[in-house]
């Protein structure tokens, strides 16, 4: 079998990186493995043959927004060379690479295997940014359009079960540390260690807040780097704990850091798996975890870890104090965590073979279709999955009714265009409500329809005000033809209405 992989991880271009070695191991179970990775247009990224049958292709994208097209272009070249028979496409995430994979499946008729490494349905993931909200919408489509999905935990499987039924749970391969000849000096009498990217989702602020009022002997060794480093340094200084934070930077060999630490802490808002958690457990460290990733799934609260809500500063403070004051408790928790981690790793025997099996199952269950059938399936899943697309189509329908009514009332009946605009707007109101409620937001409950319609009516009145002001501005001041003015005004009203519909009227979990 030949596999084409789409990914974003540029560390694969580093010759000694763990991800590069992992891909080489995967390649041993396939005839060929071709990996296309998003990169900027930099000379340091070049096509490589990293094993006898493993090939690496950078996208060398000049503009980030176009790298999906670069994926498609490179895959097309690969398929010209290797053919399309017995080929599976796997994507490293259901977001950007997943969208690229969906189009490649559509155009080239390849089975699509999608991987999920983060808890994309977690409320903190979705709430973190507008981009993550868009990514969640993306994932609903790509997972429904995929032929098989690989996730790294049971927690994620449960969260995406509504989108796909062909799911394999296979955690990330974690190697047992062989130790290091180097020793790391302990920076504080009682040292908490946190190993992570210095990014917003890791919620490092909670650790800072948790230790600021604790014994001065308690400090944090922060291993990692990221875009928030300067921000976090200023934060530590502002709350008066800068002398209690040791910035270790990025480290390739973590063994000596785990060995010098007294406890491992992770306060992530969301986590797909948690490689560093498993690594720390294997070194016998007591675990202080937020309720995400492997917490409660593998490491149970008060058994092999102490677990808190991600934002519960008081809980983390109390748990840190417990470990600090009761060395025996820390020792017992660490030993239990080690035992659980070793049992977990033993269950991952033949890991690479299991990964290959997930890919093979994708090909075995895939039925090739003609281009027209693929287009129909693509559009059907798109409409059923992507809320914004449904909103756009239903919005265009309502707008079309609105404009048609405007034309009839103005040109046929000779009514002044502003009155026509108001009348036509209300004619489309009821149709719009039905479409938005039952089609866009899939809200089939009827008990609250009157209450919802009253809010919908208020949103419509605000829409009328916005619509009237904009169309008047366009016609009276800018001299724009009234039909074109309505199109311009309608565009802005559609955006305004989506916000009202999504967050105030049909605010149900999809």
Secondary structure, DSSP 8 states (H G I E B T S, - for coil): -EEEEEE--GGGGSTT-HHHHHHHHHHTTSSEEEEEE--BS-TT---EEEETTEEEEE--BSSGGGHHHHHHHHHHHHHHHH-STTEEEEES-SSHHHHHHHHHHHHH--EEEEEE-S-TTSHHHHHH-HHHHHHHHHHHHHHHH-SEEEES-HHHHHHHTTT-S-EEE-----------S-----SSSEEEEEES-SSGGG-HHHHHHHHTTS-TTEEEEEE---TTHHHHHHHHHHTT-GGGEEEEE--S--HHHHHH-SEEEE--S--S--HHHHHHHHTT-EEEEESSTTBTTTB-BTTTBEEE-TT-HHHHHHHHHHHHH-HHHHHHHHHHHHHHHHHHHHTTTTHHHHHHHHHHHHHHT-----HHHHHHHHHHHHHHH-HHHHHHHHHHHHHHHHHHHHHIIIIIT---HHHHHHHHHHHHHHHHHHIIIIIIS-----TTHHHHHHHHHHHHHHHHHHHHHHHHIIIIIT---HHHHHHHHHHHHHHHHHHHIIIIIS----
